[in-house]
Amino acid sequence: MSKTSLLDERVMRRLKLRELHILMTAAQAGSMGKAATQLALSQPAVSKAIAEIEQTLGVRLLDRTAQGIAPTLYGRALLKWAAAVFDDLRQGMHEIEFLADPTSGEVRIGCIEMMNAGLLPGVIDRLSQQYPRLVFAVLQAPTVAAQYHDLRERRIDLVFSRMMMPIEGGDLNADILCEDPLIVVASADNKWLRRRNISLAALIDEPWCLMPHESAIWPVVVEAFRARGLEMPRVAVRSNSPHLFYAMIHTGRFLSVAPASTVLMSGKRLGLKALPVDVSIRAAPIGIVTLKNRIISPRAQLFIDCAYKLAGPLAKYRLGKR
């Protein structure tokens, strides 16, 4: 056995999960005292545990200052992998629980607000009927990029969202479920529902609710109008909240666009009707993103399998290969 291998073996024998847990708690708390309170230990016990890890590795892991503590370069490296170790242990325990009782446990899903009215609740509803004791923890991120941060920090099992931006980094797996174009919608009592084969040009002067200019949706809506030689319609309400759009549509006066999945899965509940307009607006497809080299829990796999099944009816909206 090489000298390096012997050193690795010695370090692995001396490192303890308890000490790693104390180190992670202290780094997150930013204070030995706060960590001691959270762990119900004395402050000297916390300091001793961290000192023992530093002695084992031969490097300083935390900088101590009058303001508190902060991880060093070495500390950040160890904490990154320690988080992965504890996450894998949790996943292993969840798998054991699943094998003992596959009908219970928690699935942690990251999404943005736009997903909360379409395919996502459909998947949750289907699975909750099959497995009533499953718990679905849905973490709504403020931006698309924030979803991937939550995934990398292992706060969630998977991201369920539109692929609105290039997914950078070699640490993520991205699988497309289906196309989910935007379609023009109105309320059931809107005057335009009495017509057939409406041209997009005929709707230019109607009041519209649309996403703000800086959103990922705005450019694709603009392109749909330009492709027909049209300027953008009169936008009476601009917001990043689709639920505000649906409330305005419910008045019977406003028009908007909504994902095909939302109309298909929740159109009746939300009072949305697809207008027979000669346009279907291509948007980023719906997909699932997971971390590479991370065990997918059996419960998360149940969610993924169900999502693929429910995405099937959306195949009729497919607009060609990407």
C-alpha positions as CSV (number, residue, x, y, z in Angstrom):
1,M,0.0,0.0,0.0
2,S,1.4,3.4,-0.9
3,K,2.2,6.1,1.6
4,T,-0.7,8.2,0.4
5,S,-3.1,5.3,0.8
6,L,-1.9,4.7,4.4
7,L,-2.4,8.4,5.2
8,D,-5.9,8.3,3.8
9,E,-6.7,5.2,5.9
10,R,-5.3,6.8,9.0
11,V,-7.4,10.0,8.4
12,M,-10.6,8.0,7.7
13,R,-10.2,6.0,10.9
14,R,-9.8,9.1,13.0
15,L,-12.5,11.3,11.4
16,K,-15.8,11.0,13.2
17,L,-19.3,11.9,11.9
18,R,-20.1,13.6,15.2
19,E,-17.1,15.9,14.8
20,L,-18.1,16.7,11.2
21,H,-21.6,17.5,12.3
22,I,-20.3,19.8,15.0
23,L,-18.0,21.5,12.4
24,M,-20.9,22.0,10.0
25,T,-23.2,23.4,12.7
26,A,-20.5,25.9,13.9
27,A,-19.8,27.1,10.3
28,Q,-23.5,27.6,9.7
29,A,-24.0,29.4,13.0
30,G,-20.9,31.6,12.6
31,S,-20.1,31.2,16.3
32,M,-18.9,28.5,18.7
33,G,-21.3,29.7,21.3
34,K,-24.3,29.5,19.0
35,A,-23.3,26.1,17.8
36,A,-23.0,24.9,21.4
37,T,-26.5,26.1,22.1
38,Q,-27.9,24.4,19.0
39,L,-26.2,21.1,19.8
40,A,-26.8,21.2,23.5
41,L,-23.1,21.0,24.2
42,S,-20.6,23.1,26.1
43,Q,-18.6,25.6,24.1
44,P,-15.3,23.9,25.1
45,A,-16.7,20.6,23.8
46,V,-17.4,22.2,20.4
47,S,-14.0,23.8,20.3
48,K,-12.3,20.5,21.2
49,A,-14.2,18.6,18.5
50,I,-13.1,21.0,15.8
51,A,-9.6,21.2,17.1
52,E,-9.4,17.4,16.8
53,I,-10.5,17.5,13.1
54,E,-7.9,20.2,12.4
55,Q,-5.2,18.1,14.1
56,T,-6.2,15.0,12.1
57,L,-6.1,16.9,8.8
58,G,-3.1,19.1,9.7
59,V,-4.8,22.3,8.4
60,R,-6.8,25.1,10.0
61,L,-10.5,24.8,9.1
62,L,-11.9,27.9,10.8
63,D,-10.7,31.4,11.2
64,R,-11.5,32.7,14.7
65,T,-12.1,36.4,15.1
66,A,-13.8,38.7,17.6
67,Q,-16.8,38.8,15.3
68,G,-17.1,35.0,15.2
69,I,-15.8,32.2,13.0
70,A,-15.7,31.6,9.2
71,P,-14.4,28.6,7.1
72,T,-11.0,28.8,5.7
73,L,-10.2,27.6,2.1
74,Y,-9.6,24.1,3.6
75,G,-12.7,24.4,5.7
76,R,-14.9,25.2,2.7
77,A,-13.6,22.2,0.8
78,L,-14.2,19.8,3.7
79,L,-17.7,21.3,4.4
80,K,-18.7,20.8,0.7
81,W,-18.0,17.1,0.8
82,A,-19.2,16.7,4.4
83,A,-22.6,18.0,3.2
84,A,-22.6,15.4,0.5
85,V,-21.7,12.6,3.0
86,F,-24.6,13.5,5.3
87,D,-27.0,13.9,2.4
88,D,-26.0,10.4,1.1
89,L,-26.5,9.0,4.6
90,R,-30.0,10.6,4.8
91,Q,-30.8,9.2,1.4
92,G,-29.6,5.8,2.5
93,M,-31.8,6.0,5.6
94,H,-34.8,7.1,3.5
95,E,-34.2,4.2,1.2
96,I,-34.2,1.8,4.2
97,E,-37.5,3.5,5.4
98,F,-38.9,3.1,1.9
99,L,-38.0,-0.6,1.7
100,A,-39.7,-1.0,5.1
101,D,-42.7,1.1,4.1
102,P,-42.8,2.3,0.5
103,T,-46.1,4.2,1.1
104,S,-44.7,7.0,3.3
105,G,-41.9,9.6,3.4
106,E,-41.1,13.0,1.8
107,V,-40.3,14.1,-1.7
108,R,-38.6,17.6,-1.9
109,I,-39.3,19.5,-5.1
110,G,-38.0,22.8,-6.3
111,C,-40.0,24.9,-8.7
112,I,-41.0,28.4,-9.7
113,E,-44.5,29.9,-9.3
114,M,-45.5,29.3,-12.9
115,M,-45.4,25.5,-12.3
116,N,-47.8,25.6,-9.4
117,A,-51.0,25.5,-11.5
118,G,-50.2,22.9,-14.2
119,L,-48.4,19.6,-14.4
120,L,-46.9,19.8,-10.9
121,P,-50.2,19.6,-8.9
122,G,-51.3,16.9,-11.3
123,V,-48.4,14.7,-10.4
124,I,-48.8,15.4,-6.7
125,D,-52.5,14.6,-6.9
126,R,-51.9,11.3,-8.7
127,L,-49.2,10.2,-6.3
128,S,-51.0,11.2,-3.2
129,Q,-53.9,9.1,-4.3
130,Q,-51.6,6.1,-4.8
131,Y,-49.6,6.7,-1.7
132,P,-51.7,8.8,0.8
133,R,-48.9,8.9,3.4
134,L,-46.3,10.5,1.1
135,V,-45.4,14.1,1.9
136,F,-44.6,16.6,-0.9
137,A,-42.3,19.5,0.3
138,V,-42.4,22.1,-2.6
139,L,-39.8,24.8,-2.3
140,Q,-40.8,27.7,-4.6
141,A,-37.7,29.6,-5.8
142,P,-37.8,33.3,-6.7
143,T,-35.9,32.8,-9.9
144,V,-35.0,29.9,-12.2
145,A,-31.3,30.1,-11.2
146,A,-32.2,29.9,-7.5
147,Q,-33.7,26.5,-8.1
148,Y,-30.4,25.1,-9.2
149,H,-28.7,26.6,-6.1
150,D,-31.2,24.9,-3.9
151,L,-30.5,21.6,-5.7
152,R,-26.7,22.0,-5.3
153,E,-27.2,22.8,-1.6
154,R,-29.2,19.6,-1.4
155,R,-32.3,21.3,0.0
156,I,-34.4,19.5,-2.6
157,D,-34.3,16.2,-4.4
158,L,-35.1,17.6,-7.8
159,V,-36.0,20.6,-9.8
160,F,-39.3,20.5,-11.8
161,S,-39.5,23.5,-14.1
162,R,-39.1,25.0,-17.5
163,M,-35.6,24.8,-18.9
164,M,-35.6,28.6,-19.3
165,M,-31.8,29.1,-19.3
166,P,-28.7,27.1,-20.2
167,I,-28.0,24.6,-17.4
168,E,-24.4,25.2,-16.8
169,G,-22.0,22.9,-14.9
170,G,-21.2,19.3,-15.3
171,D,-22.8,18.4,-12.0
172,L,-26.4,18.4,-13.2
173,N,-28.6,16.0,-15.2
174,A,-31.4,17.6,-17.2
175,D,-34.2,15.5,-18.7
176,I,-37.0,17.0,-20.8
177,L,-40.5,15.7,-20.1
178,C,-42.5,17.5,-22.8
179,E,-43.1,20.6,-24.7
180,D,-45.5,23.0,-23.0
181,P,-46.3,25.9,-25.3
182,L,-48.1,29.0,-24.3
183,I,-51.7,29.4,-25.6
184,V,-54.0,32.5,-25.6
185,V,-56.6,32.2,-22.8
186,A,-59.7,34.0,-21.7
187,S,-62.5,33.4,-19.2
188,A,-65.5,31.2,-20.1
189,D,-67.8,34.3,-20.5
190,N,-65.3,36.4,-22.6
191,K,-66.9,37.7,-25.8
192,W,-64.2,36.1,-28.0
193,L,-65.2,32.6,-26.9
194,R,-68.3,32.9,-29.2
195,R,-66.0,33.1,-32.3
196,R,-64.1,30.5,-34.2
197,N,-60.7,30.7,-35.9
198,I,-59.7,34.0,-34.4
199,S,-56.7,35.8,-35.9
200,L,-54.1,37.1,-33.5
201,A,-54.4,40.5,-35.2
202,A,-58.0,40.8,-34.1
203,L,-56.9,40.7,-30.4
204,I,-54.4,43.5,-30.6
205,D,-56.6,46.2,-29.0
206,E,-57.9,44.0,-26.2
207,P,-56.5,44.5,-22.7
208,W,-53.8,41.9,-22.0
209,C,-52.0,40.6,-18.9
210,L,-48.4,39.7,-19.6
211,M,-45.1,39.0,-17.9
212,P,-42.6,41.9,-17.5
213,H,-40.0,42.7,-20.2
214,E,-37.1,41.2,-18.2
215,S,-38.8,37.8,-17.8
216,A,-37.9,34.8,-19.9
217,I,-41.5,34.6,-21.3
218,W,-41.6,38.1,-22.8
219,P,-39.2,37.5,-25.7
220,V,-41.1,34.4,-26.9
221,V,-44.4,36.2,-26.8
222,V,-42.9,39.2,-28.7
223,E,-41.6,36.8,-31.4
224,A,-45.0,35.1,-31.8
225,F,-46.5,38.5,-32.7
226,R,-43.6,39.6,-34.9
227,A,-43.8,36.4,-36.8
228,R,-47.2,37.5,-38.0
229,G,-46.1,41.1,-38.7
230,L,-47.8,42.5,-35.6
231,E,-46.7,44.9,-32.9
232,M,-47.3,43.9,-29.3
233,P,-50.9,44.3,-28.0
234,R,-52.0,46.8,-25.3
235,V,-50.6,45.4,-22.0
236,A,-52.9,46.6,-19.3
237,V,-51.4,44.5,-16.5
238,R,-47.7,43.6,-16.3
239,S,-46.6,41.2,-13.5
240,N,-44.6,38.1,-12.8
241,S,-47.5,36.5,-10.9
242,P,-49.6,34.2,-13.1
243,H,-52.2,34.0,-10.3
244,L,-52.8,37.7,-10.8
245,F,-53.3,37.1,-14.5
246,Y,-55.9,34.3,-13.8
247,A,-57.7,36.6,-11.4
248,M,-57.9,39.4,-14.1
249,I,-59.0,36.9,-16.8
250,H,-61.8,35.8,-14.4
251,T,-63.3,39.3,-14.8
252,G,-64.2,38.4,-18.4
253,R,-62.3,41.4,-19.9
254,F,-58.7,40.4,-20.0
255,L,-56.6,38.1,-22.2
256,S,-53.3,36.4,-21.4
257,V,-51.2,33.4,-22.2
258,A,-50.9,30.3,-20.1
259,P,-49.0,27.1,-20.4
260,A,-50.9,24.3,-22.2
261,S,-50.4,22.1,-19.2
262,T,-52.2,24.7,-16.9
263,V,-55.2,24.8,-19.2
264,L,-55.3,21.0,-19.6
265,M,-54.8,20.2,-15.9
266,S,-56.4,23.2,-14.1
267,G,-58.3,25.2,-16.7
268,K,-61.7,24.4,-15.2
269,R,-60.6,25.3,-11.6
270,L,-59.0,28.5,-12.7
271,G,-61.7,29.5,-15.1
272,L,-59.4,29.5,-18.1
273,K,-60.5,28.7,-21.7
274,A,-58.2,28.4,-24.7
275,L,-59.1,30.8,-27.4
276,P,-59.2,29.4,-31.0
277,V,-56.3,31.6,-32.1
278,D,-54.0,30.7,-35.0
279,V,-50.9,30.8,-32.8
280,S,-49.1,28.5,-30.4
281,I,-46.2,30.1,-28.7
282,R,-43.1,28.0,-28.2
283,A,-41.6,28.2,-24.7
284,A,-38.9,26.3,-23.0
285,P,-39.9,22.7,-22.4
286,I,-40.7,21.2,-19.0
287,G,-38.0,19.1,-17.5
288,I,-36.6,17.5,-14.4
289,V,-33.1,18.4,-13.1
290,T,-31.2,16.2,-10.6
291,L,-27.6,16.2,-9.3
292,K,-25.2,13.8,-10.9
293,N,-23.4,11.3,-8.6
294,R,-26.2,11.7,-6.1
295,I,-28.5,8.8,-5.2
296,I,-32.1,9.5,-6.3
297,S,-34.4,8.4,-3.4
298,P,-37.0,5.8,-4.3
299,R,-39.7,8.4,-3.5
300,A,-38.2,10.9,-5.8
301,Q,-38.1,8.2,-8.5
302,L,-41.8,7.6,-7.9
303,F,-42.4,11.3,-8.6
304,I,-40.2,11.3,-11.8
305,D,-42.0,8.2,-13.2
306,C,-45.4,9.7,-12.5
307,A,-44.4,13.0,-14.1
308,Y,-43.4,11.1,-17.3
309,K,-46.8,9.4,-17.4
310,L,-48.8,12.5,-16.9
311,A,-46.8,14.4,-19.5
312,G,-48.1,12.1,-22.2
313,P,-51.3,14.0,-22.9
314,L,-49.2,17.1,-23.7
315,A,-47.6,15.3,-26.7
316,K,-50.3,16.8,-28.9
317,Y,-48.7,20.2,-28.2
318,R,-45.3,19.1,-29.4
319,L,-43.9,21.7,-31.8
320,G,-40.9,19.8,-33.2
321,K,-37.6,18.7,-31.9
322,R,-35.2,21.0,-30.1
